[in-house]
Amino acid sequence: MAKNFPKPNDPADNVERLKKTIGNMEAAEEAMYFAEGKERAQIKAKNDRRAESIEDLKEEIATENKSRNKKY
């Protein structure tokens, strides 16, 4: 059986991932206007998770920039 290994973290694409996540969150916000009940709750829950991811990505980008500036 093949072993599954996680993908290595590539900080080079963090800014692109951040932009994509923000775009997805904005699109979902617009979709919430047309959603009702359970679907609306699912979209809200996913956007809450996206908000956490956005904060984490911002922190990671700041840490990477700080490390890059200090030549680590």
PyMOL Python script that loads the backbone (N, CA, C, O; Angstrom):
from pymol import cmd

cmd.read_pdbstr("""\
ATOM      1  N   MET A   1       0.848  -1.171   0.000  1.00  0.00           N
ATOM      2  CA  MET A   1       0.000   0.000   0.000  1.00  0.00           C
ATOM      3  C   MET A   1       0.896   1.237   0.000  1.00  0.00           C
ATOM      4  O   MET A   1       1.876   1.300   0.742  1.00  0.00           O
ATOM      5  N   ALA A   2       0.561   2.204  -0.822  1.00  0.00           N
ATOM      6  CA  ALA A   2       1.356   3.423  -0.924  1.00  0.00           C
ATOM      7  C   ALA A   2       1.122   4.309   0.288  1.00  0.00           C
ATOM      8  O   ALA A   2       0.005   4.432   0.790  1.00  0.00           O
ATOM      9  N   LYS A   3       2.203   4.919   0.742  1.00  0.00           N
ATOM     10  CA  LYS A   3       2.088   5.836   1.879  1.00  0.00           C
ATOM     11  C   LYS A   3       1.763   7.232   1.360  1.00  0.00           C
ATOM     12  O   LYS A   3       2.310   7.682   0.353  1.00  0.00           O
ATOM     13  N   ASN A   4       0.883   7.891   2.053  1.00  0.00           N
ATOM     14  CA  ASN A   4       0.534   9.267   1.709  1.00  0.00           C
ATOM     15  C   ASN A   4       1.326  10.209   2.585  1.00  0.00           C
ATOM     16  O   ASN A   4       1.299  10.101   3.811  1.00  0.00           O
ATOM     17  N   PHE A   5       2.026  11.124   1.966  1.00  0.00           N
ATOM     18  CA  PHE A   5       2.787  12.110   2.699  1.00  0.00           C
ATOM     19  C   PHE A   5       2.185  13.485   2.429  1.00  0.00           C
ATOM     20  O   PHE A   5       1.748  13.765   1.312  1.00  0.00           O
ATOM     21  N   PRO A   6       2.161  14.337   3.441  1.00  0.00           N
ATOM     22  CA  PRO A   6       1.630  15.671   3.201  1.00  0.00           C
ATOM     23  C   PRO A   6       2.519  16.440   2.236  1.00  0.00           C
ATOM     24  O   PRO A   6       3.725  16.207   2.159  1.00  0.00           O
ATOM     25  N   LYS A   7       1.908  17.353   1.506  1.00  0.00           N
ATOM     26  CA  LYS A   7       2.682  18.186   0.593  1.00  0.00           C
ATOM     27  C   LYS A   7       3.556  19.123   1.419  1.00  0.00           C
ATOM     28  O   LYS A   7       3.122  19.627   2.455  1.00  0.00           O
ATOM     29  N   PRO A   8       4.772  19.356   0.971  1.00  0.00           N
ATOM     30  CA  PRO A   8       5.617  20.294   1.709  1.00  0.00           C
ATOM     31  C   PRO A   8       5.046  21.706   1.621  1.00  0.00           C
ATOM     32  O   PRO A   8       4.431  22.079   0.623  1.00  0.00           O
ATOM     33  N   ASN A   9       5.257  22.474   2.666  1.00  0.00           N
ATOM     34  CA  ASN A   9       4.770  23.844   2.685  1.00  0.00           C
ATOM     35  C   ASN A   9       5.663  24.701   1.797  1.00  0.00           C
ATOM     36  O   ASN A   9       6.868  24.805   2.024  1.00  0.00           O
ATOM     37  N   ASP A  10       5.069  25.302   0.802  1.00  0.00           N
ATOM     38  CA  ASP A  10       5.809  26.167  -0.104  1.00  0.00           C
ATOM     39  C   ASP A  10       5.390  27.608   0.165  1.00  0.00           C
ATOM     40  O   ASP A  10       4.335  28.041  -0.298  1.00  0.00           O
ATOM     41  N   PRO A  11       6.200  28.351   0.906  1.00  0.00           N
ATOM     42  CA  PRO A  11       5.802  29.716   1.252  1.00  0.00           C
ATOM     43  C   PRO A  11       5.739  30.644   0.044  1.00  0.00           C
ATOM     44  O   PRO A  11       5.192  31.742   0.146  1.00  0.00           O
ATOM     45  N   ALA A  12       6.278  30.235  -1.080  1.00  0.00           N
ATOM     46  CA  ALA A  12       6.279  31.079  -2.267  1.00  0.00           C
ATOM     47  C   ALA A  12       4.872  31.348  -2.779  1.00  0.00           C
ATOM     48  O   ALA A  12       4.636  32.378  -3.410  1.00  0.00           O
ATOM     49  N   ASP A  13       3.930  30.440  -2.519  1.00  0.00           N
ATOM     50  CA  ASP A  13       2.580  30.641  -3.041  1.00  0.00           C
ATOM     51  C   ASP A  13       1.591  31.148  -1.990  1.00  0.00           C
ATOM     52  O   ASP A  13       0.385  31.163  -2.237  1.00  0.00           O
ATOM     53  N   ASN A  14       2.083  31.559  -0.831  1.00  0.00           N
ATOM     54  CA  ASN A  14       1.182  32.015   0.229  1.00  0.00           C
ATOM     55  C   ASN A  14       0.376  33.246  -0.160  1.00  0.00           C
ATOM     56  O   ASN A  14      -0.807  33.337   0.170  1.00  0.00           O
ATOM     57  N   VAL A  15       0.990  34.185  -0.849  1.00  0.00           N
ATOM     58  CA  VAL A  15       0.272  35.395  -1.238  1.00  0.00           C
ATOM     59  C   VAL A  15      -0.846  35.041  -2.224  1.00  0.00           C
ATOM     60  O   VAL A  15      -1.956  35.566  -2.131  1.00  0.00           O
ATOM     61  N   GLU A  16      -0.545  34.159  -3.152  1.00  0.00           N
ATOM     62  CA  GLU A  16      -1.557  33.726  -4.118  1.00  0.00           C
ATOM     63  C   GLU A  16      -2.693  32.975  -3.411  1.00  0.00           C
ATOM     64  O   GLU A  16      -3.866  33.184  -3.721  1.00  0.00           O
ATOM     65  N   ARG A  17      -2.343  32.114  -2.475  1.00  0.00           N
ATOM     66  CA  ARG A  17      -3.366  31.390  -1.707  1.00  0.00           C
ATOM     67  C   ARG A  17      -4.232  32.357  -0.912  1.00  0.00           C
ATOM     68  O   ARG A  17      -5.446  32.172  -0.814  1.00  0.00           O
ATOM     69  N   LEU A  18      -3.607  33.395  -0.342  1.00  0.00           N
ATOM     70  CA  LEU A  18      -4.348  34.395   0.423  1.00  0.00           C
ATOM     71  C   LEU A  18      -5.354  35.112  -0.478  1.00  0.00           C
ATOM     72  O   LEU A  18      -6.516  35.275  -0.108  1.00  0.00           O
ATOM     73  N   LYS A  19      -4.910  35.536  -1.649  1.00  0.00           N
ATOM     74  CA  LYS A  19      -5.801  36.226  -2.593  1.00  0.00           C
ATOM     75  C   LYS A  19      -6.963  35.327  -3.011  1.00  0.00           C
ATOM     76  O   LYS A  19      -8.108  35.773  -3.094  1.00  0.00           O
ATOM     77  N   LYS A  20      -6.656  34.059  -3.273  1.00  0.00           N
ATOM     78  CA  LYS A  20      -7.688  33.112  -3.698  1.00  0.00           C
ATOM     79  C   LYS A  20      -8.712  32.887  -2.580  1.00  0.00           C
ATOM     80  O   LYS A  20      -9.915  32.839  -2.835  1.00  0.00           O
ATOM     81  N   THR A  21      -8.232  32.750  -1.354  1.00  0.00           N
ATOM     82  CA  THR A  21      -9.123  32.523  -0.215  1.00  0.00           C
ATOM     83  C   THR A  21     -10.029  33.727   0.009  1.00  0.00           C
ATOM     84  O   THR A  21     -11.221  33.570   0.274  1.00  0.00           O
ATOM     85  N   ILE A  22      -9.467  34.927  -0.097  1.00  0.00           N
ATOM     86  CA  ILE A  22     -10.269  36.136   0.063  1.00  0.00           C
ATOM     87  C   ILE A  22     -11.319  36.215  -1.051  1.00  0.00           C
ATOM     88  O   ILE A  22     -12.473  36.557  -0.793  1.00  0.00           O
ATOM     89  N   GLY A  23     -10.922  35.902  -2.274  1.00  0.00           N
ATOM     90  CA  GLY A  23     -11.874  35.899  -3.387  1.00  0.00           C
ATOM     91  C   GLY A  23     -12.996  34.898  -3.191  1.00  0.00           C
ATOM     92  O   GLY A  23     -14.158  35.196  -3.467  1.00  0.00           O
ATOM     93  N   ASN A  24     -12.648  33.704  -2.712  1.00  0.00           N
ATOM     94  CA  ASN A  24     -13.668  32.686  -2.449  1.00  0.00           C
ATOM     95  C   ASN A  24     -14.626  33.137  -1.351  1.00  0.00           C
ATOM     96  O   ASN A  24     -15.831  32.894  -1.420  1.00  0.00           O
ATOM     97  N   MET A  25     -14.072  33.794  -0.344  1.00  0.00           N
ATOM     98  CA  MET A  25     -14.901  34.261   0.764  1.00  0.00           C
ATOM     99  C   MET A  25     -15.877  35.330   0.275  1.00  0.00           C
ATOM    100  O   MET A  25     -17.050  35.321   0.650  1.00  0.00           O
ATOM    101  N   GLU A  26     -15.399  36.241  -0.553  1.00  0.00           N
ATOM    102  CA  GLU A  26     -16.266  37.294  -1.088  1.00  0.00           C
ATOM    103  C   GLU A  26     -17.362  36.700  -1.980  1.00  0.00           C
ATOM    104  O   GLU A  26     -18.513  37.133  -1.917  1.00  0.00           O
ATOM    105  N   ALA A  27     -17.017  35.725  -2.795  1.00  0.00           N
ATOM    106  CA  ALA A  27     -18.007  35.083  -3.655  1.00  0.00           C
ATOM    107  C   ALA A  27     -19.068  34.363  -2.815  1.00  0.00           C
ATOM    108  O   ALA A  27     -20.255  34.390  -3.139  1.00  0.00           O
ATOM    109  N   ALA A  28     -18.627  33.729  -1.751  1.00  0.00           N
ATOM    110  CA  ALA A  28     -19.567  33.031  -0.872  1.00  0.00           C
ATOM    111  C   ALA A  28     -20.485  34.018  -0.158  1.00  0.00           C
ATOM    112  O   ALA A  28     -21.661  33.727   0.062  1.00  0.00           O
ATOM    113  N   GLU A  29     -19.951  35.188   0.205  1.00  0.00           N
ATOM    114  CA  GLU A  29     -20.778  36.224   0.834  1.00  0.00           C
ATOM    115  C   GLU A  29     -21.918  36.620  -0.107  1.00  0.00           C
ATOM    116  O   GLU A  29     -23.061  36.783   0.320  1.00  0.00           O
ATOM    117  N   GLU A  30     -21.592  36.771  -1.386  1.00  0.00           N
ATOM    118  CA  GLU A  30     -22.615  37.116  -2.370  1.00  0.00           C
ATOM    119  C   GLU A  30     -23.633  35.984  -2.529  1.00  0.00           C
ATOM    120  O   GLU A  30     -24.828  36.238  -2.681  1.00  0.00           O
ATOM    121  N   ALA A  31     -23.163  34.749  -2.496  1.00  0.00           N
ATOM    122  CA  ALA A  31     -24.051  33.597  -2.646  1.00  0.00           C
ATOM    123  C   ALA A  31     -25.005  33.471  -1.461  1.00  0.00           C
ATOM    124  O   ALA A  31     -26.106  32.938  -1.596  1.00  0.00           O
ATOM    125  N   MET A  32     -24.579  33.962  -0.307  1.00  0.00           N
ATOM    126  CA  MET A  32     -25.440  33.870   0.883  1.00  0.00           C
ATOM    127  C   MET A  32     -26.741  34.639   0.711  1.00  0.00           C
ATOM    128  O   MET A  32     -27.740  34.305   1.348  1.00  0.00           O
ATOM    129  N   TYR A  33     -26.748  35.665  -0.141  1.00  0.00           N
ATOM    130  CA  TYR A  33     -27.979  36.430  -0.378  1.00  0.00           C
ATOM    131  C   TYR A  33     -29.058  35.565  -1.013  1.00  0.00           C
ATOM    132  O   TYR A  33     -30.248  35.822  -0.829  1.00  0.00           O
ATOM    133  N   PHE A  34     -28.655  34.549  -1.754  1.00  0.00           N
ATOM    134  CA  PHE A  34     -29.599  33.692  -2.455  1.00  0.00           C
ATOM    135  C   PHE A  34     -29.854  32.371  -1.739  1.00  0.00           C
ATOM    136  O   PHE A  34     -30.727  31.601  -2.139  1.00  0.00           O
ATOM    137  N   ALA A  35     -29.092  32.111  -0.682  1.00  0.00           N
ATOM    138  CA  ALA A  35     -29.205  30.845   0.046  1.00  0.00           C
ATOM    139  C   ALA A  35     -30.177  30.991   1.214  1.00  0.00           C
ATOM    140  O   ALA A  35     -30.442  32.088   1.707  1.00  0.00           O
ATOM    141  N   GLU A  36     -30.689  29.857   1.628  1.00  0.00           N
ATOM    142  CA  GLU A  36     -31.607  29.837   2.764  1.00  0.00           C
ATOM    143  C   GLU A  36     -31.264  28.676   3.683  1.00  0.00           C
ATOM    144  O   GLU A  36     -30.651  27.695   3.262  1.00  0.00           O
ATOM    145  N   GLY A  37     -31.659  28.796   4.918  1.00  0.00           N
ATOM    146  CA  GLY A  37     -31.595  27.710   5.880  1.00  0.00           C
ATOM    147  C   GLY A  37     -30.238  27.045   6.026  1.00  0.00           C
ATOM    148  O   GLY A  37     -29.228  27.681   6.328  1.00  0.00           O
ATOM    149  N   LYS A  38     -30.259  25.729   5.799  1.00  0.00           N
ATOM    150  CA  LYS A  38     -29.074  24.903   6.010  1.00  0.00           C
ATOM    151  C   LYS A  38     -27.918  25.323   5.102  1.00  0.00           C
ATOM    152  O   LYS A  38     -26.765  25.374   5.532  1.00  0.00           O
ATOM    153  N   GLU A  39     -28.238  25.623   3.845  1.00  0.00           N
ATOM    154  CA  GLU A  39     -27.197  26.023   2.896  1.00  0.00           C
ATOM    155  C   GLU A  39     -26.527  27.321   3.352  1.00  0.00           C
ATOM    156  O   GLU A  39     -25.306  27.459   3.277  1.00  0.00           O
ATOM    157  N   ARG A  40     -27.327  28.256   3.819  1.00  0.00           N
ATOM    158  CA  ARG A  40     -26.796  29.531   4.304  1.00  0.00           C
ATOM    159  C   ARG A  40     -25.888  29.306   5.516  1.00  0.00           C
ATOM    160  O   ARG A  40     -24.833  29.930   5.627  1.00  0.00           O
ATOM    161  N   ALA A  41     -26.296  28.423   6.415  1.00  0.00           N
ATOM    162  CA  ALA A  41     -25.494  28.110   7.602  1.00  0.00           C
ATOM    163  C   ALA A  41     -24.166  27.456   7.208  1.00  0.00           C
ATOM    164  O   ALA A  41     -23.130  27.730   7.815  1.00  0.00           O
ATOM    165  N   GLN A  42     -24.204  26.592   6.190  1.00  0.00           N
ATOM    166  CA  GLN A  42     -22.976  25.941   5.723  1.00  0.00           C
ATOM    167  C   GLN A  42     -22.009  26.959   5.120  1.00  0.00           C
ATOM    168  O   GLN A  42     -20.802  26.894   5.353  1.00  0.00           O
ATOM    169  N   ILE A  43     -22.543  27.884   4.355  1.00  0.00           N
ATOM    170  CA  ILE A  43     -21.700  28.919   3.751  1.00  0.00           C
ATOM    171  C   ILE A  43     -21.075  29.776   4.845  1.00  0.00           C
ATOM    172  O   ILE A  43     -19.889  30.097   4.783  1.00  0.00           O
ATOM    173  N   LYS A  44     -21.869  30.144   5.841  1.00  0.00           N
ATOM    174  CA  LYS A  44     -21.355  30.958   6.940  1.00  0.00           C
ATOM    175  C   LYS A  44     -20.264  30.221   7.698  1.00  0.00           C
ATOM    176  O   LYS A  44     -19.236  30.810   8.034  1.00  0.00           O
ATOM    177  N   ALA A  45     -20.479  28.931   7.972  1.00  0.00           N
ATOM    178  CA  ALA A  45     -19.474  28.134   8.689  1.00  0.00           C
ATOM    179  C   ALA A  45     -18.179  28.048   7.886  1.00  0.00           C
ATOM    180  O   ALA A  45     -17.086  28.146   8.444  1.00  0.00           O
ATOM    181  N   LYS A  46     -18.311  27.865   6.579  1.00  0.00           N
ATOM    182  CA  LYS A  46     -17.113  27.771   5.743  1.00  0.00           C
ATOM    183  C   LYS A  46     -16.387  29.112   5.703  1.00  0.00           C
ATOM    184  O   LYS A  46     -15.156  29.151   5.725  1.00  0.00           O
ATOM    185  N   ASN A  47     -17.131  30.199   5.646  1.00  0.00           N
ATOM    186  CA  ASN A  47     -16.498  31.511   5.654  1.00  0.00           C
ATOM    187  C   ASN A  47     -15.818  31.798   6.987  1.00  0.00           C
ATOM    188  O   ASN A  47     -14.797  32.485   7.027  1.00  0.00           O
ATOM    189  N   ASP A  48     -16.371  31.280   8.071  1.00  0.00           N
ATOM    190  CA  ASP A  48     -15.705  31.423   9.370  1.00  0.00           C
ATOM    191  C   ASP A  48     -14.356  30.715   9.347  1.00  0.00           C
ATOM    192  O   ASP A  48     -13.365  31.230   9.864  1.00  0.00           O
ATOM    193  N   ARG A  49     -14.329  29.527   8.742  1.00  0.00           N
ATOM    194  CA  ARG A  49     -13.054  28.791   8.621  1.00  0.00           C
ATOM    195  C   ARG A  49     -12.099  29.535   7.691  1.00  0.00           C
ATOM    196  O   ARG A  49     -10.894  29.578   7.939  1.00  0.00           O
ATOM    197  N   ARG A  50     -12.632  30.115   6.631  1.00  0.00           N
ATOM    198  CA  ARG A  50     -11.798  30.897   5.714  1.00  0.00           C
ATOM    199  C   ARG A  50     -11.186  32.098   6.434  1.00  0.00           C
ATOM    200  O   ARG A  50     -10.019  32.425   6.218  1.00  0.00           O
ATOM    201  N   ALA A  51     -11.967  32.749   7.283  1.00  0.00           N
ATOM    202  CA  ALA A  51     -11.463  33.904   8.028  1.00  0.00           C
ATOM    203  C   ALA A  51     -10.271  33.489   8.905  1.00  0.00           C
ATOM    204  O   ALA A  51      -9.282  34.215   9.003  1.00  0.00           O
ATOM    205  N   GLU A  52     -10.377  32.326   9.533  1.00  0.00           N
ATOM    206  CA  GLU A  52      -9.259  31.811  10.335  1.00  0.00           C
ATOM    207  C   GLU A  52      -8.050  31.542   9.445  1.00  0.00           C
ATOM    208  O   GLU A  52      -6.919  31.865   9.807  1.00  0.00           O
ATOM    209  N   SER A  53      -8.294  30.953   8.286  1.00  0.00           N
ATOM    210  CA  SER A  53      -7.197  30.655   7.361  1.00  0.00           C
ATOM    211  C   SER A  53      -6.524  31.938   6.883  1.00  0.00           C
ATOM    212  O   SER A  53      -5.302  31.993   6.744  1.00  0.00           O
ATOM    213  N   ILE A  54      -7.321  32.953   6.636  1.00  0.00           N
ATOM    214  CA  ILE A  54      -6.771  34.233   6.185  1.00  0.00           C
ATOM    215  C   ILE A  54      -5.847  34.808   7.248  1.00  0.00           C
ATOM    216  O   ILE A  54      -4.752  35.274   6.934  1.00  0.00           O
ATOM    217  N   GLU A  55      -6.277  34.776   8.489  1.00  0.00           N
ATOM    218  CA  GLU A  55      -5.436  35.285   9.574  1.00  0.00           C
ATOM    219  C   GLU A  55      -4.145  34.474   9.687  1.00  0.00           C
ATOM    220  O   GLU A  55      -3.066  35.040   9.863  1.00  0.00           O
ATOM    221  N   ASP A  56      -4.258  33.157   9.587  1.00  0.00           N
ATOM    222  CA  ASP A  56      -3.075  32.298   9.656  1.00  0.00           C
ATOM    223  C   ASP A  56      -2.116  32.574   8.494  1.00  0.00           C
ATOM    224  O   ASP A  56      -0.902  32.636   8.688  1.00  0.00           O
ATOM    225  N   LEU A  57      -2.659  32.737   7.303  1.00  0.00           N
ATOM    226  CA  LEU A  57      -1.816  33.023   6.138  1.00  0.00           C
ATOM    227  C   LEU A  57      -1.118  34.375   6.285  1.00  0.00           C
ATOM    228  O   LEU A  57       0.057  34.513   5.943  1.00  0.00           O
ATOM    229  N   LYS A  58      -1.840  35.364   6.790  1.00  0.00           N
ATOM    230  CA  LYS A  58      -1.225  36.676   7.003  1.00  0.00           C
ATOM    231  C   LYS A  58      -0.068  36.578   7.986  1.00  0.00           C
ATOM    232  O   LYS A  58       0.990  37.170   7.772  1.00  0.00           O
ATOM    233  N   GLU A  59      -0.273  35.824   9.069  1.00  0.00           N
ATOM    234  CA  GLU A  59       0.803  35.627  10.048  1.00  0.00           C
ATOM    235  C   GLU A  59       1.989  34.909   9.425  1.00  0.00           C
ATOM    236  O   GLU A  59       3.139  35.285   9.650  1.00  0.00           O
ATOM    237  N   GLU A  60       1.709  33.881   8.648  1.00  0.00           N
ATOM    238  CA  GLU A  60       2.780  33.117   8.013  1.00  0.00           C
ATOM    239  C   GLU A  60       3.559  33.975   7.020  1.00  0.00           C
ATOM    240  O   GLU A  60       4.786  33.891   6.952  1.00  0.00           O
ATOM    241  N   ILE A  61       2.856  34.794   6.257  1.00  0.00           N
ATOM    242  CA  ILE A  61       3.521  35.677   5.308  1.00  0.00           C
ATOM    243  C   ILE A  61       4.409  36.676   6.052  1.00  0.00           C
ATOM    244  O   ILE A  61       5.540  36.933   5.640  1.00  0.00           O
ATOM    245  N   ALA A  62       3.896  37.236   7.143  1.00  0.00           N
ATOM    246  CA  ALA A  62       4.678  38.192   7.928  1.00  0.00           C
ATOM    247  C   ALA A  62       5.919  37.527   8.511  1.00  0.00           C
ATOM    248  O   ALA A  62       7.000  38.116   8.509  1.00  0.00           O
ATOM    249  N   THR A  63       5.768  36.303   9.011  1.00  0.00           N
ATOM    250  CA  THR A  63       6.898  35.567   9.574  1.00  0.00           C
ATOM    251  C   THR A  63       7.932  35.270   8.499  1.00  0.00           C
ATOM    252  O   THR A  63       9.131  35.426   8.727  1.00  0.00           O
ATOM    253  N   GLU A  64       7.474  34.846   7.336  1.00  0.00           N
ATOM    254  CA  GLU A  64       8.395  34.559   6.236  1.00  0.00           C
ATOM    255  C   GLU A  64       9.145  35.817   5.802  1.00  0.00           C
ATOM    256  O   GLU A  64      10.350  35.771   5.552  1.00  0.00           O
ATOM    257  N   ASN A  65       8.432  36.938   5.715  1.00  0.00           N
ATOM    258  CA  ASN A  65       9.082  38.186   5.334  1.00  0.00           C
ATOM    259  C   ASN A  65      10.112  38.613   6.381  1.00  0.00           C
ATOM    260  O   ASN A  65      11.195  39.088   6.041  1.00  0.00           O
ATOM    261  N   LYS A  66       9.764  38.441   7.641  1.00  0.00           N
ATOM    262  CA  LYS A  66      10.683  38.786   8.726  1.00  0.00           C
ATOM    263  C   LYS A  66      11.933  37.899   8.649  1.00  0.00           C
ATOM    264  O   LYS A  66      13.055  38.381   8.805  1.00  0.00           O
ATOM    265  N   SER A  67      11.732  36.623   8.411  1.00  0.00           N
ATOM    266  CA  SER A  67      12.859  35.695   8.291  1.00  0.00           C
ATOM    267  C   SER A  67      13.717  36.032   7.075  1.00  0.00           C
ATOM    268  O   SER A  67      14.945  35.988   7.137  1.00  0.00           O
ATOM    269  N   ARG A  68      13.063  36.365   5.985  1.00  0.00           N
ATOM    270  CA  ARG A  68      13.785  36.711   4.768  1.00  0.00           C
ATOM    271  C   ARG A  68      14.628  37.980   4.980  1.00  0.00           C
ATOM    272  O   ARG A  68      15.759  38.072   4.503  1.00  0.00           O
ATOM    273  N   ASN A  69      14.058  38.947   5.698  1.00  0.00           N
ATOM    274  CA  ASN A  69      14.777  40.191   5.966  1.00  0.00           C
ATOM    275  C   ASN A  69      15.994  39.961   6.867  1.00  0.00           C
ATOM    276  O   ASN A  69      17.004  40.654   6.750  1.00  0.00           O
ATOM    277  N   LYS A  70      15.883  38.989   7.757  1.00  0.00           N
ATOM    278  CA  LYS A  70      16.991  38.677   8.658  1.00  0.00           C
ATOM    279  C   LYS A  70      17.920  37.620   8.086  1.00  0.00           C
ATOM    280  O   LYS A  70      18.888  37.207   8.724  1.00  0.00           O
ATOM    281  N   LYS A  71      17.599  37.184   6.849  1.00  0.00           N
ATOM    282  CA  LYS A  71      18.423  36.211   6.118  1.00  0.00           C
ATOM    283  C   LYS A  71      18.483  34.838   6.809  1.00  0.00           C
ATOM    284  O   LYS A  71      19.529  34.189   6.812  1.00  0.00           O
ATOM    285  N   TYR A  72      17.371  34.409   7.384  1.00  0.00           N
ATOM    286  CA  TYR A  72      17.311  33.062   8.004  1.00  0.00           C
ATOM    287  C   TYR A  72      17.083  32.022   6.948  1.00  0.00           C
ATOM    288  O   TYR A  72      17.002  30.833   7.258  1.00  0.00           O
TER     289      TYR A  72
END
""", "prot")
cmd.dss("prot")
cmd.show_as("cartoon", "prot")
cmd.util.cbc("prot")
cmd.orient("prot")
